[in-house]
């Protein structure tokens, strides 16, 4: 019988020491090989310290295996999973992943991992699929929790996300963002729509996980809709701060967080968020809670008392028209050539 133990604040010190001591001894006994996980001991130690690890012990409390991971929203990236030599080929790795899934099934929707070549067959037998990330490194993944299913028709009420990319292309067809944007009506019947619900932190109650091309040559299309109206559109990696590409052909979105538009400055960035608020994509209930907590620093005290607080000073041209210079301050020196 094996004991599967998740690391917590109470046990992390003792089990971290047990794993690291075994790793060091195994590294020495095998002649200091380059591809040994002892070379990643700092990563393993950090994971134990942050309680992102689990171990497997035998009935005699001997180490059987361990696993460390990294949490990224609704995704868990398996960083290292290793089984002691004498316990291999007994399904320990599979049981560790099953124990992890059972423990976090309400929090995690997908597992991802970069797998060493000699372990690829093991992961494939366990039902994992593979794709390549944007650096063409093979990435394995497995769906383990709830995620939204696409629908063919655009929802006419509430918030929706629309996606289309090269993975949806017909034979011989090339689909990239600008082509789809230019002929949006033409591609509407092939678009994948997801009706989403957001909490007060703009987190999706059920995440979107879908095949999606995000390679440099074929950037996919994403559009945000409210009540059937297109609010904003863009490329995945440049539209959201937190849009995770767990491979060049896999999209994971669990929170709506607009990106910074460095090319047009901070005011353009703020207008994207403000646009989602004023168009109803971010609900009024969410906005009112933020104002009460003082979280939205962009809304002035006077504006927050109004029934409809839609400040217009997010736009650069309006700032220039309304802003008055402070005569009491010394004007900065400007060197003109």
Secondary structure, 3 states (H helix, E strand, C coil): CCEEEECCCCCHHHHHHHHHHHHHHHHHHCCCCCCCHHHHHHHHHHHHHCCCEEEEECCCCCEEEEEEEEEECCEEEEEEEEECHHHCCCCHHHHHHHHHHHHCCCCCCEEEECCCHHHHHHHHHCCCEEEECCCCCEEEEEECCCCCCCECCCCCCCEEEEEECHHHCCCCCCCCHHHHHHCHHHHHHHCEEEEECECCCCEEEEEEEEECCECCCCECEEEEEECCEEEEEEEHHHHECCCEECCCCEEEEEECCECCCCCCCHHHHHHHHHHHHHCCCCCHHHHHHHHHHCCCCCCCHHHHCCCCCCCCCCCHHHHHHHCCCCCCCCCCCCCCC
